[in-house]
Every structure is written in C-alpha cells, then in structure tokens.
Amino acid sequence: MAEFGDAPSALSSNISRLRRALPREDHVVELLMAARSLHLHALGSDIERRPLFADDRAVQRYLFAHMAHEPAEQARVLHLNAKNRLIREDVFARGTVDRVNISTRELVRRALDLGTTAMILAHNHPSGDPTPSGSDLTITRDISQAAKLFDIRLLDHIIVARSGCYSFRASGRL
C-alpha cells in the first residue's frame, strides 16, 4: 500500500509496476492480477445482462475500474441497441497524459457499422480531476449533434478520474 496508496490503485496497476513494487513476491503479483481480472469480468457481466441508462451506477463502476488509473487518456464507447443493451465496447482512441483526439466522423461511422441506436462515451483524466475541459465540452456537443443526424442518441459522456466520475447527463450538459 505504501507504493500504490490504496487497493483500487494496486488492482488497477499493470504487471510490470506490481513486479517492481513486489520484486520477490511473484505469487502475490499473480494473485493481484487474477483478482483484477475477476473483478473486471464481474463488472462487465453486470452491464451486459440488462439495458443500460445514462444514470446507471453499474456503468460508472465498470468504467471507473477500467479507466481511472490508466496513465494516459483513452476514449471508450459503449454501443447500445434499440433496447439499450450493449452491442459492443470499443476503446476508440488512445492519447497522452493530458489529451486524446476523438474523431467525430470515425466514431459515428463505427456506430453506423454496428447498428448502434444509442451510445455512452467515456474518457479518463489521468490527472485525477474529472472536471471537463473546454475541448471536452466541444467534442461532446459535436458528437451529440453529428450522431443525432443519424438517429443515434448520445446518452452520456462520462469523464473518469481517480477522484470520481463526471456525467454530462447528470450535470445537465447533455
């Protein structure tokens, strides 16, 4: 715990960082990786079994577990069908420690290819602060407007950080 600060950080760490922190404890590293895999699988099963909605805490828990402790920004899209059931999850873009470039055109094209009728966009802030930036506000507006042209609803854009999640829907910005 001295190295990671808390259990979620340790469970979200990659194997090389765990091995550096626990150089003579290979069995502990293997157990932590197995626990992480089991935890992520359980969270994934939770969102695959039922319709998803923008205010769904299970979605935020799932995204938090996958993204909160990533060292670089990434964008994910949960593609949903007409019954709001998960069709597919894509890690749509990977970036740097403080930005990720999301192509509205490619995101909408992918949604059309999958038959998406609704989607939830998410990206992480490695800084630990989920407050949206000006570019976060702009890309959310642009994606929502572009998707709407094809009868695809952007249910939410969730920013994930170690300190919590920010929902554009819950904040009245979507």
Sequence and secondary structure as in RCSB ss.txt:
>XXXX:A:sequence
MAEFGDAPSALSSNISRLRRALPREDHVVELLMAARSLHLHALGSDIERRPLFADDRAVQRYLFAHMAHEPAEQA
RVLHLNAKNRLIREDVFARGTVDRVNISTRELVRRALDLGTTAMILAHNHPSGDPTPSGSDLTITRDISQAAKLF
DIRLLDHIIVARSGCYSFRASGRL
>XXXX:A:secstr
 TTTSSHHHHHHS HHHHHHHSTT HHHHHHHHHHHHHHHHHHHHHHHSS   TT HHHHHHHHHHHTT SS EE
EEEEE TTS EEEEEEEEE  SS     HHHHHHHHHHHT SEEEEEEE TTS     HHHHHHHHHHHHHHHTT
T EEEEEEEEETTEEEETTTTT  
